[in-house]
Amino acid sequence: MNLLVMKKYLPLVHDTRDDIVIDELPKINFARKDLADIFLTAAEVADYDPEQALFLYNHIYDVDPNYMNGELKEFIDNENNRLIPMRINRMVDFVKEYGEMGNGEKF
């Protein structure tokens, strides 16, 4: 399943510039096969959009905390820890770019 199909499951996902903005989702009752589809989609997008994949994994956990025999939470925590350096680098790059435009202090 690709992201276009996923918009059926995540109707509030919309693109803004290069970033994907995700509003809070309503609670939806997913069938077990739908969770498997979401998990597979998350695995497909993980290489090029790990934040989107993490969002999908978190959504699966919100719907079914026992998914993957309860091991999904540990997987999510590991992914969160793995993404921290990338998030920090993005914030530093943003601050540097914003400062260079003269709209903020130099970093």
C-alpha positions as CSV (number, residue, x, y, z in Angstrom):
1,M,0.0,0.0,0.0
2,N,1.4,3.4,-0.8
3,L,0.8,6.8,0.8
4,L,-2.0,7.7,-1.6
5,V,-3.9,4.7,-0.3
6,M,-2.9,5.7,3.3
7,K,-4.7,9.0,2.9
8,K,-7.9,6.9,3.1
9,Y,-6.8,5.9,6.6
10,L,-5.3,9.3,7.5
11,P,-7.6,11.9,6.0
12,L,-6.1,14.8,7.9
13,V,-2.6,14.5,6.5
14,H,-1.8,17.3,4.1
15,D,1.4,18.6,2.5
16,T,2.7,22.1,3.3
17,R,5.9,23.0,1.4
18,D,8.4,20.2,1.8
19,D,7.0,19.2,5.2
20,I,4.1,16.9,6.0
21,V,1.8,18.4,8.6
22,I,-0.3,16.0,10.5
23,D,-3.3,17.1,12.5
24,E,-4.6,15.1,15.4
25,L,-6.5,12.1,14.1
26,P,-9.9,11.1,15.4
27,K,-10.0,7.6,17.0
28,I,-10.9,5.1,14.2
29,N,-11.7,1.5,14.7
30,F,-9.4,-0.4,12.5
31,A,-9.7,-4.0,11.5
32,R,-6.7,-6.2,12.2
33,K,-5.9,-6.4,8.4
34,D,-6.0,-2.6,8.3
35,L,-3.4,-2.4,11.0
36,A,-1.2,-4.8,9.1
37,D,-1.6,-2.6,6.0
38,I,-0.6,0.5,7.9
39,F,2.4,-1.3,9.4
40,L,3.5,-2.4,6.0
41,T,3.1,1.1,4.6
42,A,5.1,2.5,7.5
43,A,7.9,0.0,6.7
44,E,7.8,1.1,3.1
45,V,8.1,4.8,3.8
46,A,10.6,4.4,6.7
47,D,13.7,4.8,4.5
48,Y,12.7,8.1,3.0
49,D,10.4,9.5,5.6
50,P,11.2,8.0,9.0
51,E,9.0,10.6,10.8
52,Q,5.9,9.6,8.9
53,A,6.7,6.0,9.5
54,L,7.0,6.7,13.3
55,F,3.7,8.5,13.2
56,L,2.1,5.4,11.6
57,Y,3.7,3.1,14.1
58,N,2.4,5.3,17.0
59,H,-1.1,5.3,15.5
60,I,-1.0,1.5,15.4
61,Y,0.0,1.4,19.0
62,D,-2.8,3.8,19.9
63,V,-5.3,1.5,18.3
64,D,-3.8,-1.8,19.6
65,P,-1.1,-1.6,22.3
66,N,-0.7,-5.4,22.0
67,Y,0.2,-5.3,18.3
68,M,3.2,-7.5,17.6
69,N,2.7,-9.1,21.0
70,G,3.3,-5.9,22.7
71,E,6.8,-5.4,21.2
72,L,5.7,-2.4,19.1
73,K,6.2,0.0,22.0
74,E,9.8,-1.0,22.4
75,F,10.3,-0.6,18.6
76,I,8.7,2.8,18.7
77,D,10.9,3.9,21.6
78,N,14.0,2.7,19.7
79,E,13.0,4.5,16.6
80,N,12.3,7.7,18.6
81,N,15.8,7.5,20.1
82,R,17.3,6.9,16.6
83,L,15.6,10.0,15.2
84,I,16.7,12.4,17.9
85,P,20.0,13.3,16.3
86,M,18.3,13.9,12.9
87,R,15.7,16.1,14.6
88,I,18.4,18.1,16.3
89,N,20.3,18.5,13.0
90,R,17.1,19.7,11.3
91,M,16.5,22.3,14.0
92,V,20.1,23.5,13.9
93,D,20.0,23.8,10.1
94,F,16.7,25.8,10.4
95,V,18.2,28.1,13.0
96,K,21.3,28.7,10.8
97,E,19.2,29.4,7.7
98,Y,16.8,31.6,9.6
99,G,19.7,33.6,11.1
100,E,21.4,34.0,7.7
101,M,18.3,35.5,6.3
102,G,18.6,38.3,8.8
103,N,15.4,37.4,10.6
104,G,17.1,36.2,13.8
105,E,20.3,36.1,15.7
106,K,23.3,34.3,14.2
107,F,23.7,30.8,15.5
